[in-house]
Amino acid sequence: MPTLTRLLLLFACLLLGPLVVIADELPKDTNTIESLTPEQARKLAAEFKGQTLHLNGLTTLDADTAKVLADFKAWNGQLPKLTALDADTAKALADFKGQELSLNGLTTLDAATAKALVEFKCIQLYLNGLTTLDTATAKALAEFKGGRLDLFGLTTLDAVTAKALTEFKGVYLLVHGLTTLDADTAKVLAEFKAWDGQLPKLSIVDAATAKALAEFKGQTLQLNGLTTLDADTAKVLAEFKGHPLGLNGLTTLDADTAKVLAEFKAWDGQLPKLTIVDAATAKALAEFKGQTLHLNGLTTLDAAAAKALAASDTWNGFLPSLTGFESPDSVAVAKALATRKGPLSLPNLKTISPKTLSALIEKEDVEIPLIKTLELIPEPDGSVTEDFVIPKGFETRQKRRQQQAE
C-alpha cells in the first residue's frame, strides 16, 4: 500500500476514533459478526470455503442482506440472536433453500411478518423464542406447509388461538413449552391431528383437562412434566385409546393411583423419578398389566415393598439407583429381592453389610459390582458384624457375566 494512502487511513482513524471499520473486512469467526451489509454478505458468500456458514451472532438483518443469505446454500439458516424481523426481511428469508430455518431469537411476531415467513418451502421452521402469540399471527403461521413448526417458547395458549393453529397445513406443530393448560384448550389440542401429544413442561393437570387430553386421537400422549397425580385424574387419563401414555415425571405416587395405573395397559410403566415407594404402592404396581414395569429411580426399599416387587411378573428387576443397604431391615430386604424369579440387577451398589450381601447373593443370577469394589459396613440392625466369606465360585460367576456383557 503506498505511503500516502497509509497516512490518509491513519489520519482518518485518529480523527474518527475506533468506530471506523473497513466495510469489506470481516472476522474469521463468522459467529462474531453482529451485522452485515448486502455487500459484505455477497463477499462472504463468494469467499467462504467451508461446508457450513454459521452466523449465530447476527442481531440485525435487513431485507437485502437476507436475500443474499437465502441464496447461499452453505448457510445453516440459524439466527439465534435476531430479536426483530419485519415482513420484507421475512419474505426474503422464506426463499432460503436449506432444510431448516431457525429464528429462535424472536420473542414477538406480527401477523404480516408471519404470513411472509410461512412461504418457506423446506422442512422445519423453528420459532422457539416466541413467548406470546395472538390469534391473527397464529392463523398466519398455520399456513406453513413444511414438515414441522416448533413453538416451544409458548408457556400458555388460549382456546381461540389454539383453534387458529389447528388449521395448520404442515405435518407437526409442537408446543412443548406449555406450563399451564385449561380444559377448553386441551380439547382443541386433542382434536388437532398435527399436534404430537407432548407436554413435557406441564407440571399439573386437573380432571377436566385430563379428560379432554384423553380424547387425543394421536398415537402417544406424553405428560412427563407431571410430578403428582391423584387417582381420579389417573382414571380419566386411563380412557386414552392410544399407546403409550408417558408419566415419567412423577416423584410421588400413592397406592390408589398406582392401582389405577397398574390396570392401564397403555401406560408405559416407567417411573424414573420415583425414589421411594411404600409397601401398599409397591403391591399395587406389582400387578401392572402392561409389558414392563420400570422403577429405575428407587433409592431405597423396605422389606414389604421388596417382597411385593419380587413377586411381580412385569417388574424388570433393575435397580440402578439403589447404591446401598443401610436400613435396619437390610437383610430382610435382600432376602426378599433374592426371591425374584427373573434377573436382579444392582449395577451401582456401593455399601452393604456382610449379612445383607450373603442374603443377596443367595440368588445365583443377581448382578452386582465385583465384591472387592464394595464397601462392607457394620450390620445396620446393630447385630455382630462378622467377616464376609466369598462363596466358592461366586467371583468366577461374576467375571463370566462381566465378560459376556462386554
CORHUDA-V248268 format. One record per pair of residues at least 4 apart in sequence whose C-alpha atoms are under 7 Angstrom apart, sorted by the first residue. I is the first residue (numbers start at 1). J is the second residue. D is the distance in Angstrom with one decimal. If there is no record, write none. Layout:
# CORHUDA-V248268
I:J:D
I:J:D
This chain:
# CORHUDA-V248268
1:5:6.7
1:6:6.7
2:6:6.4
3:7:6.2
4:8:6.3
5:9:6.2
6:10:6.2
7:11:6.1
8:12:6.2
9:13:6.3
10:14:6.2
11:15:6.1
12:16:6.0
13:17:5.3
13:18:6.8
13:20:6.3
16:20:6.4
24:40:5.8
30:54:6.2
30:55:5.6
31:54:5.9
31:55:4.7
31:56:4.9
31:57:4.9
32:57:5.4
33:55:6.8
33:57:5.5
33:58:5.9
34:57:5.1
34:58:4.1
34:59:5.4
34:60:6.9
35:58:5.4
35:59:6.4
35:60:5.6
35:61:6.7
36:40:5.9
36:41:6.1
36:65:6.8
37:41:6.2
37:65:6.1
38:42:6.2
38:64:5.8
38:65:4.4
38:68:6.8
39:43:6.2
40:44:6.0
41:45:6.1
41:65:6.4
41:68:6.5
42:46:6.1
42:68:6.4
43:47:6.1
44:48:5.7
45:72:6.6
51:74:6.1
52:74:4.9
52:75:5.7
52:76:6.1
53:74:5.6
53:75:4.5
53:76:6.0
54:75:6.4
54:76:6.2
55:79:6.7
56:78:6.5
56:79:5.4
56:80:5.8
56:81:6.6
57:81:6.0
58:79:6.5
58:81:6.0
58:82:6.1
59:81:5.2
59:82:4.4
59:83:6.6
60:82:6.0
61:65:6.6
61:66:6.5
62:66:6.1
62:89:5.7
63:67:6.2
63:88:5.7
63:89:3.9
63:92:6.0
64:68:6.6
65:69:6.4
66:70:6.0
66:89:6.1
66:92:5.7
66:93:5.6
67:71:6.5
67:92:4.9
67:93:6.4
68:72:6.6
69:75:6.8
70:92:6.8
70:93:5.5
70:95:5.7
70:96:4.0
70:97:6.7
71:96:6.2
73:97:6.5
73:98:6.3
77:98:6.8
77:100:6.2
77:101:4.7
77:102:6.0
78:101:6.0
78:102:4.6
78:103:6.4
79:102:6.1
79:103:5.3
79:105:6.9
80:103:5.8
80:104:5.1
80:105:4.6
81:105:4.8
82:103:7.0
82:105:5.1
82:106:6.2
83:105:5.0
83:106:4.4
83:107:6.4
84:106:5.9
85:89:6.5
85:90:6.6
86:90:6.2
86:113:5.7
87:91:6.1
87:112:6.0
87:113:4.0
87:116:6.0
88:92:6.4
89:93:6.2
90:94:6.1
90:113:6.1
90:116:5.7
90:117:4.9
91:116:4.8
91:117:5.7
94:117:5.4
94:118:6.9
94:119:5.5
94:120:4.1
95:120:6.1
98:122:6.8
99:122:5.3
99:123:5.4
99:124:6.6
100:122:6.4
100:123:5.8
100:124:4.6
100:125:5.8
101:124:6.4
101:125:5.0
101:126:6.3
102:125:5.9
102:126:4.6
102:127:6.6
103:126:5.8
103:127:5.4
104:126:6.2
104:127:4.8
104:128:4.8
104:129:4.6
105:129:5.3
106:127:6.9
106:129:5.2
106:130:6.0
107:129:4.9
107:130:4.2
107:131:5.9
108:130:5.4
108:132:6.7
109:113:6.6
109:114:6.5
110:114:6.2
110:137:5.8
111:115:6.0
111:136:5.6
111:137:4.0
111:140:6.0
112:116:6.5
113:117:6.1
114:118:6.2
114:137:6.2
114:140:5.8
114:141:5.8
115:140:5.0
115:141:6.6
118:141:6.2
118:143:6.4
118:144:4.6
119:144:6.8
121:146:6.2
122:146:5.7
123:146:4.8
123:147:4.7
123:148:6.3
124:146:6.2
124:147:5.8
124:148:4.8
124:149:6.0
125:148:6.3
125:149:5.0
125:150:6.5
126:149:5.9
126:150:4.9
126:151:6.9
127:150:5.8
127:151:5.4
128:150:6.0
128:151:4.7
128:152:4.6
128:153:4.7
129:153:5.1
130:151:6.8
130:153:5.2
130:154:6.2
131:153:5.0
131:154:4.7
131:155:6.8
132:154:6.1
133:137:6.5
133:138:6.4
134:138:6.2
134:161:6.5
135:139:6.1
135:160:6.9
135:161:4.6
135:164:6.4
136:140:6.4
137:141:6.1
138:142:6.1
138:161:6.3
138:164:5.8
138:165:5.5
139:164:5.0
139:165:6.0
142:165:5.3
142:167:5.5
142:168:3.9
142:169:6.1
143:168:5.8
143:169:5.5
144:168:6.7
144:169:5.8
144:170:5.9
145:169:4.9
145:170:4.2
146:170:4.9
146:171:6.8
147:170:5.4
147:171:4.8
147:172:6.1
148:170:6.4
148:171:5.9
148:172:4.7
148:173:5.8
149:172:6.4
149:173:4.9
149:174:6.4
150:173:6.0
150:174:5.0
150:175:6.6
151:174:5.9
151:175:5.1
152:174:6.8
152:175:5.0
152:176:5.0
152:177:4.6
153:177:5.5
154:175:6.7
154:177:5.5
154:178:5.9
155:177:5.2
155:178:4.0
155:179:5.2
155:180:6.8
156:178:5.4
156:179:6.5
156:180:5.9
156:181:6.9
157:161:6.7
157:162:6.4
158:162:6.1
158:185:5.8
159:163:6.0
159:184:5.8
159:185:4.2
159:188:6.6
160:164:6.5
161:165:6.4
162:166:6.4
162:185:6.5
162:188:6.5
163:188:6.2
166:192:5.6
171:194:5.6
172:194:4.6
172:195:6.0
172:196:6.6
173:194:5.7
173:195:5.4
174:195:6.1
174:196:6.4
176:198:6.2
176:199:5.1
176:200:6.0
176:201:6.7
177:201:5.7
178:199:6.6
178:201:5.9
178:202:6.0
179:201:5.2
179:202:4.3
179:203:6.6
180:202:6.0
181:185:6.6
181:186:6.5
182:186:6.1
182:209:5.8
183:187:6.1
183:208:5.7
183:209:4.0
183:212:6.1
184:188:6.6
185:189:6.3
186:190:6.0
186:209:6.0
186:212:5.6
186:213:5.7
187:191:6.5
187:212:4.8
187:213:6.4
188:192:6.5
189:195:6.7
190:212:6.7
190:213:5.5
190:215:5.9
190:216:4.0
190:217:6.7
191:216:6.2
191:217:6.9
193:218:6.7
197:218:6.8
197:220:6.1
197:221:4.7
197:222:6.1
198:221:6.0
198:222:4.7
198:223:6.4
199:222:6.2
199:223:5.3
199:225:6.9
200:223:5.8
200:224:5.0
200:225:4.5
201:225:4.8
202:223:7.0
202:225:4.9
202:226:6.1
203:225:4.7
203:226:4.1
203:227:6.0
204:226:5.5
205:209:6.2
205:210:6.3
206:210:6.1
206:233:6.7
207:211:6.0
207:232:7.0
207:233:4.7
207:236:6.7
208:212:6.5
209:213:6.2
210:214:6.1
210:233:6.5
210:236:6.3
210:237:5.8
211:215:6.9
211:236:5.3
211:237:6.3
214:237:5.3
214:239:5.8
214:240:4.4
215:240:6.2
218:242:6.6
219:242:4.8
219:243:5.7
220:242:5.7
220:243:5.2
220:244:5.2
220:245:6.1
221:244:6.6
221:245:5.0
221:246:6.3
222:245:5.7
222:246:4.4
222:247:6.7
223:246:5.6
223:247:5.4
224:246:5.9
224:247:4.6
224:248:4.7
224:249:4.7
225:249:5.2
226:247:6.7
226:249:5.4
226:250:5.9
227:249:5.2
227:250:4.0
227:251:5.3
227:252:6.9
228:250:5.4
228:251:6.6
228:252:5.9
228:253:6.9
229:233:6.6
229:234:6.6
230:234:6.2
230:257:5.7
231:235:6.1
231:256:5.7
231:257:4.1
231:260:6.6
232:236:6.6
233:237:6.3
234:238:6.1
234:257:6.4
234:260:6.5
234:261:6.9
235:260:6.2
238:264:6.0
242:266:6.9
243:266:5.0
244:266:5.0
244:267:5.4
244:268:5.4
245:266:5.9
245:267:4.6
245:268:5.9
246:267:6.4
246:268:5.9
248:270:5.8
248:271:5.1
248:272:6.0
248:273:6.8
249:273:5.9
250:271:6.5
250:273:6.1
250:274:6.2
251:273:5.2
251:274:4.5
252:274:6.1
253:257:6.6
253:258:6.5
254:258:6.1
254:281:5.9
255:259:6.1
255:280:5.6
255:281:4.0
255:284:6.2
256:260:6.6
257:261:6.3
258:262:6.0
258:281:6.0
258:284:5.7
258:285:5.6
259:263:6.6
259:284:4.9
259:285:6.5
260:264:6.7
261:267:6.8
262:284:6.7
262:285:5.5
262:287:5.9
262:288:3.9
262:289:5.9
263:288:6.1
263:289:5.6
264:289:6.7
264:290:7.0
265:289:5.5
265:290:4.2
266:290:6.8
269:290:7.0
269:292:6.1
269:293:4.6
269:294:5.9
270:293:6.2
270:294:4.8
270:295:6.5
271:294:6.2
271:295:5.4
272:295:5.9
272:296:5.1
272:297:4.6
273:297:5.1
274:297:5.4
274:298:6.1
275:297:5.0
275:298:4.0
275:299:5.3
276:298:5.4
276:299:6.5
276:300:6.0
276:301:6.9
277:281:6.2
277:282:6.0
278:282:6.0
278:305:6.0
279:283:6.0
279:304:5.3
279:305:4.1
280:284:6.3
281:285:6.1
282:286:6.0
282:305:5.3
282:308:6.1
282:309:6.2
283:287:7.0
283:305:6.9
283:308:5.0
283:309:6.8
286:308:6.4
286:309:5.5
286:312:4.7
286:315:6.8
287:312:6.6
288:293:6.9
288:314:6.5
291:314:6.4
292:314:4.9
292:315:5.8
292:316:6.4
293:314:5.6
293:315:4.4
293:316:6.1
294:315:6.3
294:316:6.2
296:318:6.4
296:319:5.4
296:320:5.9
296:321:6.3
297:321:5.5
298:319:6.7
298:321:5.8
298:322:6.2
299:321:5.1
299:322:4.4
299:323:7.0
300:322:6.1
301:305:6.2
301:306:6.1
302:306:6.1
302:329:7.0
302:333:6.0
303:307:6.1
303:329:6.6
303:332:5.6
303:333:4.2
303:336:6.5
304:308:6.3
305:309:6.3
306:310:6.0
306:333:5.9
306:336:5.8
306:337:5.7
307:311:6.4
307:336:4.8
307:337:6.4
308:312:6.7
309:315:6.6
310:336:6.8
310:337:5.5
310:339:6.3
310:340:4.5
311:340:6.2
317:343:6.2
317:344:4.7
317:345:6.2
318:344:6.1
318:345:4.9
318:346:6.5
319:345:6.1
319:346:5.1
320:346:5.5
320:347:5.7
320:348:5.7
321:348:6.9
322:346:6.7
322:348:6.9
322:349:6.4
323:348:5.5
323:349:4.1
323:350:5.3
323:351:6.6
324:349:5.8
324:350:5.7
324:351:4.6
324:352:5.8
325:330:5.5
325:351:6.4
325:352:5.2
326:330:6.3
326:352:6.9
326:380:5.7
327:380:5.8
328:380:4.8
328:381:4.2
329:333:6.2
329:381:6.9
330:334:6.2
330:356:6.1
331:335:6.1
331:355:6.5
331:356:4.4
331:359:6.4
332:336:6.1
333:337:6.2
334:338:6.1
334:356:6.0
334:359:5.7
334:360:4.9
335:339:6.7
335:359:5.4
335:360:6.1
338:360:5.7
338:362:6.6
338:363:5.0
343:365:5.7
343:366:6.2
344:365:6.8
344:366:4.8
344:367:6.2
345:366:5.9
345:367:4.6
345:368:6.3
346:367:6.0
346:368:5.2
347:367:6.6
347:368:5.2
347:369:5.9
348:369:6.9
349:368:6.5
349:369:6.6
350:374:5.1
350:375:5.9
351:374:5.9
351:375:4.8
351:376:6.0
351:377:6.6
352:356:6.4
352:357:6.2
352:375:6.5
352:376:5.3
352:377:5.8
353:357:6.1
353:376:5.1
353:377:4.8
353:378:5.7
353:379:5.3
354:358:6.1
354:376:6.4
354:386:6.7
354:387:6.8
354:388:5.2
355:359:6.3
356:360:6.2
357:361:6.2
358:362:6.5
361:366:6.4
369:373:6.8
370:398:7.0
378:385:5.5
379:383:5.8
379:384:6.8
379:385:5.5
390:394:6.9
393:397:6.2
394:398:6.2
395:399:6.2
396:400:6.2
397:401:6.3
398:402:6.2
399:403:6.1
400:404:6.2
401:405:6.2
402:406:6.3
